[in-house]
Amino acid sequence: MPTLLRPTTELVAVAWLSSLFDTPIVSTTLPKTSTDQTISWADTGFVVVSTVGGTPNAYMPMRNPVVSVDCWAVNPQSGKPPWGRANNLAETIVAACYDVPNISRPLTLPGGFPPARVLTAYPLGEPQRVRDDQASYARYNVPIALMWRAEG
């Protein structure tokens, strides 16, 4: 019997956040620096998502997670973190939470997972600057509450 694939919060959050940007800059891990020490996302910044809490609905097949969204930026030619670029990513995500007509749309998930739909998304706090990164990366964090369900 084949394995039944079920969407996960991280897959859904990555798909929803990815739909906000023109380039693929959202994942669950920050990309590694390439062998020639260039950073592939230096021009765009990068968004990293992780599930940090929430509660599945007790009576309906819906999830209500909280995801931590870290927005990263770097300037490889400078030791000065590009705070504005990282903050702009975070503010773009917060603004998308208020774009109610565009929140709920079918999401195509990778790897043969069935589609899912985010029903609501809202920030649980202001984007916060995260200081003391040894690599001179700029990072803003914003917690987002989602409500989503599998479509298939």
Rosetta blueprint (number, residue, H / E / L):
1 M L
2 P L
3 T L
4 L L
5 L L
6 R L
7 P L
8 T L
9 T H
10 E H
11 L H
12 V H
13 A H
14 V H
15 A H
16 W H
17 L H
18 S H
19 S L
20 L L
21 F L
22 D L
23 T L
24 P L
25 I L
26 V E
27 S E
28 T L
29 T L
30 L L
31 P L
32 K L
33 T L
34 S L
35 T L
36 D L
37 Q L
38 T L
39 I L
40 S L
41 W L
42 A L
43 D L
44 T L
45 G L
46 F E
47 V E
48 V E
49 V E
50 S E
51 T E
52 V E
53 G E
54 G E
55 T L
56 P L
57 N L
58 A L
59 Y L
60 M L
61 P L
62 M L
63 R E
64 N L
65 P E
66 V E
67 V E
68 S E
69 V E
70 D E
71 C E
72 W E
73 A E
74 V L
75 N L
76 P L
77 Q L
78 S L
79 G L
80 K L
81 P L
82 P L
83 W H
84 G H
85 R H
86 A H
87 N H
88 N H
89 L H
90 A H
91 E H
92 T H
93 I H
94 V H
95 A H
96 A H
97 C H
98 Y L
99 D L
100 V H
101 P H
102 N H
103 I H
104 S L
105 R L
106 P E
107 L E
108 T L
109 L L
110 P L
111 G L
112 G L
113 F L
114 P L
115 P L
116 A E
117 R E
118 V E
119 L E
120 T E
121 A E
122 Y E
123 P E
124 L L
125 G L
126 E L
127 P L
128 Q E
129 R E
130 V E
131 R L
132 D L
133 D L
134 Q L
135 A L
136 S L
137 Y L
138 A E
139 R E
140 Y E
141 N E
142 V E
143 P E
144 I E
145 A E
146 L E
147 M E
148 W E
149 R E
150 A E
151 E L
152 G L
